[in-house]
């Protein structure tokens, strides 16, 4: 976490997500992402968290764009649809946790990015250690998109109401020292059944410290629609 906060001010990537909503597993969604991590100066935010997303596929959302800058635009994100709907629906300013913004998403855009992912993993890890009912495994030389990673696997053998998942797999890029893939599974529906995928997030084609500017998170950017 300290490495991300002090050494990685920004990055671009292809973000791939798949989520289960209302017990239905959705399709994979691919997005090109520009992310600026929050930068602090003492207790004050020197540079706020910001993110730009351009949806690549599936075709139903291709062309969708979303921008969110923490603490700006009255807390709203700006977005326009992709696919067929994008040809006639207007650009909208909406709250990240509004019903419209949350449609098809388990989490609001304010939770996006590797820094928040690591923060949440630390929170869950510290909580689960106190329960003392947790199996942890490490495996070297795992690979994601050809990059060498260390796989951290966490398993809760017995279903408890205070556990969020049955099994989690976290792939940490050995060179970049950041998580590049996170998958969580819930318990099987029946005895002897397979665990069900709950959520899956993968960061591909990571480029760190590319020097993103304010215009990268400005809806008036002439490169954006």
Buried (B, 14 or more C-beta within 10 A) or exposed (E): EEEBBEEBBBBBBBBBBBBBEEEEEBEEBBBBBBBBBBBEEEEEEEBBBBBBBBBBBEEBBBBBBBBBBBEEEEBBBBBBBBBEEBEEEEEBEBBBBEEEBBEEBEBBBBBBBBBBBBBBBEEBBEEBEEEEEBEEEEEEEBEBBEBEBBBBBBBBEEEEEEBEBBBBBBBBBEEBEBBBBBBBBBBEEEEEEEBBBBBBBBBBEBEBEEEBEEEBBBBEBEEBE
